[in-house]
Amino acid sequence: MEINPRTDGSVTILDLKGNLTIGASEEELTEMIAHLLSEGRKHLLLNLAEVPVIDSSGIGGLIKSFTRVKNGGGKLKLLHPSRNVRQLLSITGLLSVLEIFDDEATALLSF
């Protein structure tokens, strides 16, 4: 998985590319989140536009990341999940926990 961070004001946007599945991709995401929090970057937006597949380990990584950011006084939100990813988030009940946006400008204003 590729993770390309960029900033817009106080928000760090992580453009993810590839599957968020068991192994390296889930670990890379949680390590990147921990690194950003250590730098004081507390407003994080995960762009999932190019993430076709998330498995149970990936869901676990999202939950771990969300909890870590929240406990650190920040906010983690999702942008552009695919239809399949949105369905998985719905099935797991995460749609009621995570804020999800289809428009980057609207997502940025929500912080």
NORSUL-V927894 format. One record per helix or strand of 2 or more residues. SS is the DSSP state (helix for helix, strand for strand). FROM is the first residue (numbers start at 1). TO is the last residue. If there is no record, write none. Layout:
ss = {SS:SS}
from = {FROM:FROM}
to = {TO:TO}
//
This chain:
ss = {strand:strand:helix:strand:helix:strand:helix:helix:strand:helix}
from = {2:11:24:43:56:75:83:94:99:104}
to = {8:17:38:50:71:79:91:96:101:109}
//
